[in-house]
């Protein structure tokens, strides 16, 4: 398997590099032992703290051994057991090949070429996710030995880059390639070979696990960010995991990268998916509560109570109560919901300020009874009351406006209004309206 990685990297360099020195990379590697040359770098008089890799883009802490062990157990439970179908298919192919050897089969020329051309046309370059799946679909999963070799190449690349950054701080500017090679204790040719090898190892490690990023990002859809942005942040976490991975600890890269991908996706959700930003530790606690509820429900077949959830999530009751009070992510009222996605929240959420059918019916009867009371007045008094209080059109007119409409002075309008009020104060006229005061 290790030889396959070297042959693939050798072919990649021969295609992408036109420099004859770089084309002879793997022959030099076999003769000089490029990964073994890191001993010369490590024995240089350089501070040990400067060789540690720091990345300002991610401030997440390293996953502890127990977290990785638990994550590996959870991932192993979801792995399907291989059946005997593969052996049966091989046997059928062998029988079909033996049967086909006794007969002649004519194949049209150019059919393979057309098939390849058709498969290449299926890649949709306008859709980034579909294009990403199409370009990485042929990448196979790495074995443990391949992960070990690629990790060594990536770590060697990071040490060389850290050495360059240290030279920048010491010299106050970008060092030349010769100075960089001299600080590493190798010649320029070997330094270029090691850099190219590290870049190829990093690219192969990332490309072989892109589909892993997409599968994790799909679990966080519909919470404020689209899938493309989630995949982009997950890829940043994958790069971070590839740079921090240490195969000597005994864990698979998929287990280690799973932690970094989730951290990157959750961190960007806490920063960008909410109108009111929450601290990342609170967002992380909400995910722990959600996962604990899901696990307890699958184990017990019932909804757990608060004490069980807080204990399973590793939170105190005070912290658990604070998590329950965190504001939820906003959602659109026009977003489709339901089993068949045929409903909207705006169609099923009641409006507390909306008038019910009972309120509309009461208003209709009150308007009818009010009209009966106004009919007990003379036409001029009835018209003045209508204009002054607007029971029909809802608009109240001033005395000046009524003066212009009736052609009388404002004092006369005030007298007509006062006379109408004296009549309406009679309980025999307004007894039908008493019930609406009680109902309101």
Secondary structure as UniProt FT lines:
FT   HELIX           2..16
FT   HELIX           20..23
FT   HELIX           25..32
FT   HELIX           35..37
FT   HELIX           38..42
FT   HELIX           48..51
FT   TURN            56..57
FT   HELIX           65..77
FT   HELIX           85..100
FT   TURN            101..102
FT   TURN            109..110
FT   HELIX           111..121
FT   TURN            125..126
FT   HELIX           128..136
FT   TURN            137..138
FT   HELIX           144..171
FT   HELIX           177..184
FT   HELIX           188..207
FT   TURN            208..209
FT   HELIX           210..217
FT   HELIX           218..220
FT   TURN            221..222
FT   HELIX           227..244
FT   HELIX           247..249
FT   HELIX           253..272
FT   HELIX           280..300
FT   HELIX           306..313
FT   HELIX           317..324
FT   TURN            333..334
FT   STRAND          336..337
FT   STRAND          343..344
FT   HELIX           345..348
FT   TURN            352..353
FT   HELIX           357..375
FT   HELIX           379..389
FT   TURN            391..393
FT   HELIX           399..406
FT   HELIX           410..424
FT   HELIX           427..430
FT   HELIX           431..433
FT   HELIX           434..439
//
